[in-house]
Structures are given as structure tokens and as C-alpha cells.
Amino acid sequence: MSEITGSDISRIVHATIRDVPDFPSQGILFKDIGPLVSDPVAFAAVIEHWRARHTGQVAKVVGIDARGFIFGGALAHALGVGFVPVRKAGKLPGRTIERSYDLEYGSATLAVQADAFTGGERVVVIDDVLATGGTAHAACALIEQVGGVIDEVAVVLELLGLGGRELLTGRAVEALASA
């Protein structure tokens, strides 16, 4: 696959993400990645863009529960590196480290296995959407607590105006598209 420019990847993302009004509740406009991941050309373009960006830069890819697993697993495979899931609390075996955080509609807790990283391993954190930033911020704190070093937080879509990037101040953030 030839190199994909930033404007190309943004166009691909916008063309394949579907808006679903009033989901999961009235007044919410949900950004559905289903059409993107079911389109083999669009999905490959996203993974190839990130592969080119992170080759030789990271030792592991971290995917945030749950849609970050889709992109993160494929990227880890493309890079030939390991994949680490950051999951909802109670979903990982062994000793885990947890972090709770606030959402716009409540709170949640994420967990990572305590031995997921060898001290100082550089990682890219992958998720589908950056909204308020609470999930990404909690995931980054967990990764650092267990010895990972954040190279970048990469998302398919950033929802502008929700302040997510501000919670990640001091970290490199790449959004393939914004809305």
C-alpha cells in the first residue's frame, strides 16, 4: 500500500464513520466505527498509516477496552510487537492495577495486568474516539504506573469541544479525523 497522507486518512475516516442519532440515549450522536472496520480498504488504510508512523518506535501497542482492541490488535500484528489490553475492572486474570475515573454520566474503572510491561517499554495507546479524555487519561496513568512509557495516544476520531486533549496535556496525541 502506498503512503497515505494525513488529509487522505481523514477523508477515509469521515467517509466510513456513521452517525447514529439518539444512541445510546436520547440526545447523543454516536459515532459508529462499524462501517470503517467492515471496509477492508478503509481499515487497512488506518492500520497502514499507524504502522508507518510507529515502526521502530514502540515495543507494544495498548488497546483501550473495547473498540481500541480492534485497531490495537491489528496494529500490533502489523508492527510485529506485543499487544496489551487495558480493560474494564474484573476482566483480566492475575494481579492487576486499577484506576477509577469520572465520565460525563458516572464513573468507571480500568485495569491493566501488573506485569504487562518491562520497565521503560515505549507504547502507543490506541482507541477509537477521544471525547472527554477521561478514559485515555486513566489508561495512560495505569500504563506509566506499571512501567510503560507513552510514545503517543492515537485515536481514529477526536470529538472537538469536549476537552479530551486538555486532559492529555504533555502527551503526543494523534487523531486521524475530528468532528
C-alpha distance (Angstrom), angle and dihedral (degrees) to the residues before:
residue distance angle dihedral
M1 . . .
S2 3.81 . .
E3 3.79 121.2 .
I4 3.78 113.5 -75.3
T5 3.79 118.3 -142.5
G6 3.79 123.8 -138.2
S7 3.79 92.2 -107.6
D8 3.82 90.7 49.4
I9 3.79 93.5 52.1
S10 3.80 91.9 45.7
R11 3.80 90.1 52.1
I12 3.81 91.3 48.8
V13 3.80 92.2 49.9
H14 3.81 93.6 47.7
A15 3.80 91.2 47.8
T16 3.81 93.3 52.7
I17 3.81 105.6 38.2
R18 3.78 113.5 90.8
D19 3.80 125.5 -148.9
V20 3.81 113.9 -133.6
P21 3.82 111.8 -168.4
D22 3.80 121.2 -144.3
F23 3.82 95.5 12.5
P24 2.99 128.8 163.8
S25 3.80 85.3 1.0
Q26 3.79 140.0 -4.1
G27 3.80 113.5 -66.9
I28 3.83 96.5 20.3
L29 3.81 119.3 116.9
F30 3.82 103.4 -152.8
K31 3.81 118.8 -153.6
D32 3.81 105.1 -140.5
I33 3.83 116.0 -155.4
G34 3.81 91.5 -174.1
P35 3.81 94.4 101.0
L36 3.83 91.1 47.9
V37 3.80 95.7 52.5
S38 3.80 92.5 42.3
D39 3.82 91.0 54.7
P40 3.83 104.9 81.1
V41 3.81 93.9 -158.9
A42 3.81 94.8 48.9
F43 3.81 93.7 43.2
A44 3.82 91.3 48.4
A45 3.82 90.1 49.1
V46 3.81 91.7 55.4
I47 3.81 93.3 47.5
E48 3.82 92.6 44.7
H49 3.81 91.6 50.1
W50 3.80 91.1 53.2
R51 3.83 92.7 41.0
A52 3.81 90.7 55.7
R53 3.81 90.7 46.3
H54 3.82 97.1 48.9
T55 3.82 105.8 32.1
G56 3.80 107.9 130.3
Q57 3.81 91.7 2.7
V58 3.80 103.9 87.6
A59 3.79 138.7 41.8
K60 3.81 95.1 -158.3
V61 3.77 142.7 15.3
V62 3.80 118.8 -134.6
G63 3.81 118.6 -153.8
I64 3.79 120.3 -162.1
D65 3.83 117.2 -135.6
A66 2.94 119.5 -64.4
R67 3.80 123.1 -11.7
G68 3.79 91.6 25.2
F69 3.81 85.9 68.0
I70 3.82 91.0 65.2
F71 3.78 94.4 56.0
G72 3.80 97.2 29.8
G73 3.79 96.1 54.1
A74 3.80 92.2 49.0
L75 3.81 91.7 46.9
A76 3.81 93.2 48.6
H77 3.80 88.9 52.2
A78 3.83 91.7 48.3
L79 3.81 91.1 49.2
G80 3.80 94.4 43.5
V81 3.82 91.8 -125.7
G82 3.78 135.3 118.2
F83 3.79 126.3 -83.5
V84 3.81 124.3 -135.8
P85 3.80 121.3 -168.1
V86 3.79 120.9 -146.0
R87 3.79 101.6 -155.9
K88 3.74 142.2 -177.8
A89 3.82 111.4 -84.7
G90 3.79 116.3 -80.8
K91 3.82 95.8 26.3
L92 3.81 101.1 94.4
P93 3.81 126.8 72.8
G94 3.79 124.7 -132.7
R95 3.78 127.2 24.1
T96 3.79 111.8 -19.6
I97 3.77 137.2 -177.3
E98 3.81 116.1 -137.8
R99 3.77 135.6 -160.5
S100 3.80 127.5 -171.1
Y101 3.78 122.7 -151.9
D102 3.79 139.8 173.2
L103 3.76 125.2 -101.0
E104 3.78 127.2 -165.4
Y105 3.83 87.7 -103.0
G106 3.82 103.1 33.7
S107 3.78 136.6 -49.6
A108 3.80 138.1 -62.4
T109 3.79 139.8 -171.2
L110 3.80 128.0 -135.3
A111 3.80 128.0 -164.2
V112 3.80 139.0 -164.3
Q113 3.78 128.8 -172.2
A114 3.79 109.8 -96.9
D115 3.82 92.7 -129.7
A116 3.82 96.9 45.4
F117 3.80 94.8 114.9
T118 3.76 139.0 39.9
G119 3.79 106.2 -131.9
G120 3.78 112.2 -80.5
E121 3.82 98.6 13.0
R122 3.80 110.3 154.3
V123 3.79 114.7 -130.3
V124 3.78 140.3 -176.9
V125 3.80 114.6 -140.5
I126 3.81 114.2 -143.1
D127 3.80 130.5 -163.1
D128 3.77 136.9 151.1
V129 3.81 101.8 -123.1
L130 3.80 135.3 19.6
A131 3.80 107.6 -154.2
T132 3.82 119.7 146.9
G133 3.81 91.7 -8.3
G134 3.80 97.4 -128.1
T135 3.79 95.1 118.6
A136 3.81 94.7 46.2
H137 3.80 91.7 45.0
A138 3.83 91.9 51.3
A139 3.81 91.4 46.5
C140 3.82 91.8 51.3
A141 3.81 91.6 49.1
L142 3.82 90.6 51.6
I143 3.80 93.0 48.1
E144 3.79 91.8 51.1
Q145 3.80 91.9 45.3
V146 3.81 90.6 59.0
G147 3.80 96.0 44.0
G148 3.81 106.9 -87.6
V149 3.80 123.1 131.9
I150 3.81 116.4 -142.6
D151 3.79 112.0 -128.9
E152 3.80 93.9 174.9
V153 3.78 144.3 -24.0
A154 3.81 107.3 -130.5
V155 3.79 124.3 -170.5
V156 3.76 134.6 175.5
L157 3.82 94.5 -135.0
E158 3.80 134.2 15.9
L159 3.79 117.9 -157.1
L160 3.78 102.2 -142.5
G161 3.77 119.3 -143.7
L162 3.82 95.5 34.7
G163 3.80 94.4 91.9
G164 3.79 98.3 -124.5
R165 3.77 95.6 137.4
E166 3.82 90.9 54.0
L167 3.82 90.7 62.3
L168 3.81 87.9 55.2
T169 3.81 95.9 51.6
G170 3.78 110.8 153.2
R171 3.81 92.8 28.5
A172 3.79 127.2 98.3
V173 3.80 109.2 -111.8
E174 3.79 126.2 -171.9
A175 3.80 121.6 -171.6
L176 3.79 115.1 -175.0
A177 3.81 90.3 -152.8
S178 3.78 138.8 -1.8
A179 3.78 137.2 -146.1
